[in-house]
């Protein structure tokens, strides 16, 4: 028993690990999550495939063998004990029981006592057996024999559940791979081109795999994920997806997934229509077809490339989800991998009342808080407000070294903190959360206004003209001599923000100018944006003066950028923007997004322009012969535990012997557990058997 409990404890701990740690993920995911050292340690003990690890299967086998031996050893004894009434107990031994009583009935003959007690026990559900002896009669009765059956049922349930788990796991699949020379497949390409050594027969007795079927297509090969690759399972039928159905709540949250399919049997050629819903599978040839999830089935996309680096021109690119293509016209070797299209995106856009935006550059501590770039797309501390914010596209850009970054960009602007913005998400590896660049849109819900401002910021002549206009408007009328000084400061701020000027320390600049040598690079290079201004303040302004200088410099930057915005609109043939709350909100977000855009790691941002959606359904197919064993084991476990906890085995002996002109009765009760119920039951039996007999 102690050994079995220890094994069960280890199995429970291993099951918790298998639930917490995602199983059969790519090795890179574990390296990103745990680090190289611990990823290798955990892999060495098979924590990434717990349920098929050799030590887990060995523990299950030991538990099955140990419990089976217990059942084989104890069941014959229990069955014999259940059939036995133990009527051969000596009458003198009854006095040693905890529950015992004796009495004399002067007016009742032994035969009458025997008949009365037998009728009493039979009426109360006791099974009794009478043994005649030369000096008296022994009545042996029993009740609650199902307690022993509970032990047998509970232990048999453990064996059945473990066997069912072994049958429905990948133990049999691995045995076939070992005995039949099958190997996992680690490459790519089309399923039909995979060689037979990576495929399992349609008569495979047990498996559990996934099958993706696009709308209007059919497929008949499931994919079984292994720790070191995949194995293909050929099915005895094809599944054709006629229509994938998704229904949504008013908030945009999905409430129903269903697939209308046709099952084409290979042997009979019969086509059987069926509908598969979540928790409502279809069955064919002993294989259950579950609605697992849904995916993209090869939607066709049209994307607009927004330049994020100098020298890159806008262009349009088309592709299909799941395909990859070289990304040209960006000056660097990138490969575009289109990974997904989501037409419905439900996000929480709630915000607390009275909360500051956090995007107003006049409230930014440049020195203390410019450490993060590309901040959260919709960070909120208020109540949840779920809204469908429209379609989004996901893609990867892979550079020449093979490193890939993942992007998710929304097609339509959303309103955050009172300003409509376009969200462009980025993450460096799959274990990170997406960080979002918020690009403000103009009155036409377009990012063209922001792009024109960014292009003007990169133009030295435009920066000079904007600085001159700002200086002329901001200089006091009675102090015209400050105009040139303010223009120089504004032009310097724009140059630092644009990344054209480097935040070089003043002393180093003076030394370099005096010696005629090139200025030494700053200790920390910044491509531009607010961080460049922060670096300039750190290297040129005493610490006590930094808050005041930061505030002044930011006001000059805001005013200069506003003039630069109107200059870019003038060049684009658009009217100038006047002072207003809407203009202020646009400029606030534009400054922050321009600053963040300098840290955008790739030359272009791809915005979804148009799409033709093709949906696909992901089915889980399972042939699970051990399922019936598990169900039977679960029923036996319930019955067995109930019998052991709530059914008490009791044995009662009544010895009747002649005494003078009457009879003397001695009775005793034996029970597996001494409880208050047993005390009460014996008191009632004693009164009924002995009546008012004298002790």
ABEGO torsion letter per residue (X at the ends): XAAAAAAAAAAAAAAAAAAABBBGBBAAAAAAAAEAAAAAAAAAAGAABAAABAAAAAAAAAAAAAAAAAAAAAAAAAAAAAABAGAABBAAAAAABABBBBBBBAABBAAAAAAAAAAAAAAAGBBBBBBBBAAEBBBBBBBGAAAAAAAAAAAAAAAAAAAAAAAABAAAAAAAAAAAGBBBBABBEBAAABBAAABBBAABABBBBBBBBBBGBBBABBBBBBAAEBBBBBBABBBBBABBBBBBBAAGBBABBBBBBBBBBAAAGBBBBBBBBBGBBBBBGGBBBBBABBBBAGBBBBBBBBBABBGBBBBBBBBBBGBBBBBBGAGBBBBBBBABBBABBBBBABBBBGBBAGABAAABBAAAABABBGBBABBBABBBBBBBAEBBBBBBBBBAAGBBBBBBBBABBBBBGGBBBBBBBBBABAABBBBBBBBBBBAAGBAAAAAAAAAAAABAAAAAAAAAAAAAAABBAABAAAAAAAAAAAAAAAAAAAGABBBBBAAAAAAAAAAGBBBBBBABBBAEEAAAAAAAAAAABBAAAAAAAAAAAAAAAAAAAAAAAAAAAAAAGBBBBBBBAAAAAAAAAAAAAAAAAAABABABBBBBABBBBBBBBBBBBBBBAAAAAAAAAAAAAAAAAAAAAABBBBBBBBBBBBBEABBBBBBBBBBABBBAAAAAAAAAAAAAAAEABBX
